[in-house]
Amino acid sequence: LMVDHTYLYSGAVQEIKKLLDADLLGKILYIDSIRANLGKFQSDVNVLWDLAPHDISIINYLINEKPVSVQAIGKSYTKNKLENIAYLILHYGSNKIVHVNCSWISPIKIRTMIIGGSKKMLVFDDLQQKKIRIYNKNLDDVMSSIDNENMTQSTNDDFLEPEFSSKEALLEMAEDFVISIINNKVPLSNDDLGLDVVKILDAAQRSIKNNGEEVFL
């Protein structure tokens, strides 16, 4: 069984996975993701069910860890009462935290994910030609760069921009589908990953309806 989480097959996401598996960033402390644009307003689901599956599937794949609880809040500014802006927080047993911001009412299109590690930090901007930047900064560096008297922060922007495959994600996914059938193997975007995404979204929906109450998975 295969689920159509095409973003997992993009060159950028595959490169980030390699970097994390190689421990380049160290222990992952947090992920902050924004997926926003003006419309398209759906008539049957809210903004979380429409946009967040992309981010959740990517995050679950990258860190290979399931959250223990979910919190979400959202607001609707349309007559159908479906939330068109929402904030999702995922809590983990390893003490990392993930925040996902989804919006249909942003004046600009944003597709950005920030990954903070104990060794380095990474910014993934899917709208840029150079989609990945690895910053030679960590939490200790950031804290030590703050002047205790005037609280100014260092503006040192030492970063790397790795190269990666530009092969179309949809083609990569189609090839994985075919190979999975021929070799009887589990595809990258499999049923377990898809089910986890739906469980998180279902918990987020319940949290929204209960004013951001923490829902355990």
CORMOCOR-V593603 format. One record per residue. PHI is phi in whole degrees, -180 to 180 (* if undefined). D_LAST is the distance of its C-alpha to the last C-alpha in whole Angstrom. Layout:
phi=PHI d_last=D_LAST
phi=PHI d_last=D_LAST
This chain:
phi=* d_last=23
phi=-123 d_last=23
phi=-114 d_last=21
phi=-83 d_last=23
phi=-99 d_last=22
phi=-64 d_last=25
phi=-59 d_last=24
phi=-61 d_last=23
phi=-94 d_last=27
phi=-71 d_last=29
phi=-59 d_last=31
phi=-66 d_last=29
phi=-66 d_last=26
phi=-64 d_last=27
phi=-67 d_last=29
phi=-62 d_last=27
phi=-60 d_last=25
phi=-62 d_last=28
phi=-64 d_last=28
phi=-69 d_last=25
phi=-65 d_last=26
phi=-84 d_last=29
phi=65 d_last=28
phi=-65 d_last=30
phi=-89 d_last=28
phi=79 d_last=27
phi=-69 d_last=23
phi=-77 d_last=21
phi=-98 d_last=20
phi=-158 d_last=19
phi=-134 d_last=19
phi=-123 d_last=21
phi=-123 d_last=21
phi=-126 d_last=23
phi=-133 d_last=24
phi=-143 d_last=26
phi=-167 d_last=29
phi=-96 d_last=32
phi=75 d_last=30
phi=-73 d_last=30
phi=-79 d_last=29
phi=-85 d_last=27
phi=-103 d_last=28
phi=-120 d_last=25
phi=-138 d_last=22
phi=-85 d_last=21
phi=-67 d_last=21
phi=-66 d_last=17
phi=-67 d_last=17
phi=-82 d_last=21
phi=-104 d_last=21
phi=-63 d_last=17
phi=-53 d_last=17
phi=-63 d_last=20
phi=-69 d_last=18
phi=-63 d_last=15
phi=-64 d_last=16
phi=-64 d_last=19
phi=-65 d_last=17
phi=-59 d_last=14
phi=-69 d_last=18
phi=-68 d_last=19
phi=-97 d_last=17
phi=51 d_last=16
phi=-146 d_last=13
phi=-92 d_last=9
phi=-70 d_last=7
phi=-94 d_last=5
phi=-155 d_last=5
phi=-136 d_last=7
phi=-132 d_last=11
phi=-152 d_last=14
phi=-133 d_last=17
phi=-162 d_last=20
phi=-135 d_last=23
phi=-113 d_last=26
phi=-120 d_last=29
phi=-126 d_last=30
phi=-67 d_last=31
phi=-78 d_last=29
phi=67 d_last=26
phi=-83 d_last=24
phi=-59 d_last=22
phi=-110 d_last=24
phi=-146 d_last=23
phi=-154 d_last=20
phi=-127 d_last=18
phi=-117 d_last=14
phi=-122 d_last=13
phi=-113 d_last=10
phi=-107 d_last=10
phi=-126 d_last=11
phi=-66 d_last=12
phi=-84 d_last=15
phi=80 d_last=16
phi=-76 d_last=16
phi=-135 d_last=15
phi=-125 d_last=15
phi=-123 d_last=17
phi=-123 d_last=17
phi=-108 d_last=20
phi=-122 d_last=21
phi=-151 d_last=24
phi=-100 d_last=27
phi=-121 d_last=29
phi=-93 d_last=30
phi=-70 d_last=34
phi=-130 d_last=33
phi=-86 d_last=31
phi=-131 d_last=29
phi=-139 d_last=27
phi=-128 d_last=26
phi=-134 d_last=24
phi=-109 d_last=24
phi=-118 d_last=23
phi=-99 d_last=24
phi=-115 d_last=25
phi=-73 d_last=27
phi=-105 d_last=30
phi=-143 d_last=30
phi=-126 d_last=28
phi=-129 d_last=28
phi=-120 d_last=28
phi=-112 d_last=28
phi=-116 d_last=30
phi=-71 d_last=30
phi=-95 d_last=33
phi=-97 d_last=35
phi=-64 d_last=37
phi=-93 d_last=36
phi=-79 d_last=33
phi=-120 d_last=32
phi=-127 d_last=33
phi=-108 d_last=32
phi=-94 d_last=33
phi=-80 d_last=35
phi=-137 d_last=33
phi=-139 d_last=30
phi=-60 d_last=29
phi=-63 d_last=32
phi=-63 d_last=35
phi=-64 d_last=33
phi=-66 d_last=33
phi=-76 d_last=37
phi=-85 d_last=38
phi=-90 d_last=38
phi=-75 d_last=41
phi=-64 d_last=41
phi=-88 d_last=44
phi=-111 d_last=43
phi=56 d_last=39
phi=-91 d_last=40
phi=-108 d_last=38
phi=-61 d_last=40
phi=-108 d_last=40
phi=-64 d_last=40
phi=-111 d_last=39
phi=-81 d_last=39
phi=-143 d_last=37
phi=-118 d_last=37
phi=-124 d_last=37
phi=-69 d_last=36
phi=-89 d_last=37
phi=-156 d_last=35
phi=-63 d_last=36
phi=-103 d_last=36
phi=-63 d_last=36
phi=-62 d_last=34
phi=-62 d_last=31
phi=-63 d_last=31
phi=-67 d_last=34
phi=-61 d_last=32
phi=-67 d_last=29
phi=-61 d_last=32
phi=-66 d_last=33
phi=-64 d_last=30
phi=-62 d_last=30
phi=-65 d_last=33
phi=-63 d_last=33
phi=-63 d_last=30
phi=-70 d_last=32
phi=-63 d_last=35
phi=-99 d_last=34
phi=54 d_last=31
phi=-118 d_last=28
phi=-79 d_last=25
phi=-72 d_last=25
phi=-59 d_last=23
phi=-92 d_last=21
phi=-103 d_last=20
phi=-67 d_last=18
phi=-63 d_last=15
phi=-63 d_last=15
phi=-63 d_last=15
phi=-65 d_last=12
phi=-61 d_last=10
phi=-62 d_last=12
phi=-67 d_last=11
phi=-62 d_last=8
phi=-66 d_last=8
phi=-65 d_last=11
phi=-63 d_last=10
phi=-65 d_last=7
phi=-63 d_last=10
phi=-63 d_last=13
phi=-66 d_last=12
phi=-65 d_last=12
phi=-59 d_last=15
phi=-67 d_last=16
phi=-114 d_last=16
phi=57 d_last=17
phi=84 d_last=15
phi=-61 d_last=13
phi=-71 d_last=10
phi=-113 d_last=7
phi=-88 d_last=4
phi=-95 d_last=0
